[in-house]
Amino acid sequence: MAVAKHLALLNQGPEVWNAWREVNPKLRPGLTGAKLSGRDFSKMDLKKVNLSGADLSSVSFRGRTWGGRT
């Protein structure tokens, strides 16, 4: 089950999410089982994010960060 705080931060967009990730680089955000279909994850830092079982249908990952690479 997704951690409500992590999902709330994600919903605030890439600027808020990425700023939070910079302050918490060792944390592994939990978005397990979250309904994320149709979202745009462009330019979001998704390093160490647990997306197990999340609904990722029609999701855009263009421009996202994985391990320091886009």
C-alpha positions in Angstrom: 0.0 0.0 0.0 1.3 3.5 -0.9 2.4 5.7 1.9 -0.1 8.6 2.0 2.5 11.2 2.7 4.6 10.1 -0.3 1.5 10.1 -2.6 0.5 13.6 -1.4 4.0 14.9 -2.2 3.9 13.3 -5.6 0.5 15.0 -6.3 2.1 18.4 -5.7 4.2 18.1 -8.9 7.9 17.7 -9.8 9.2 20.8 -8.1 7.8 19.9 -4.7 8.6 16.1 -5.1 12.2 16.7 -6.3 12.9 19.2 -3.5 11.7 16.7 -1.0 13.8 14.0 -2.6 16.9 16.2 -2.4 16.4 16.5 1.4 15.7 12.8 1.7 18.0 11.0 -0.7 18.3 7.8 1.2 14.6 7.3 1.7 12.8 4.8 -0.5 9.4 6.3 -1.2 6.6 3.8 -1.1 4.1 4.0 -3.9 3.3 0.3 -3.8 -0.1 -0.5 -5.3 -0.9 3.2 -6.0 -3.3 4.1 -8.9 -1.0 6.2 -11.0 -2.4 5.6 -14.5 -2.3 8.5 -16.9 0.2 10.5 -14.9 3.1 12.5 -16.2 6.3 11.7 -14.3 8.4 13.9 -16.6 11.3 15.5 -14.8 10.6 13.7 -11.5 13.3 12.1 -9.5 12.2 8.5 -9.2 15.4 7.0 -7.7 14.7 4.3 -5.1 10.9 4.7 -5.5 9.0 1.4 -4.9 6.4 1.2 -7.6 5.6 -2.5 -7.0 2.0 -3.3 -8.0 1.3 0.3 -9.0 -1.0 0.9 -11.9 1.3 2.5 -14.5 -0.9 2.3 -17.5 -0.6 5.2 -19.9 2.1 6.8 -17.7 4.8 9.1 -19.2 8.3 8.7 -17.9 9.9 11.0 -20.5 12.5 13.2 -18.9 12.5 11.4 -15.6 15.6 10.7 -13.5 16.7 7.1 -12.8 19.9 6.8 -10.9 21.2 10.3 -11.9 20.4 9.8 -15.6 17.5 11.2 -17.7 
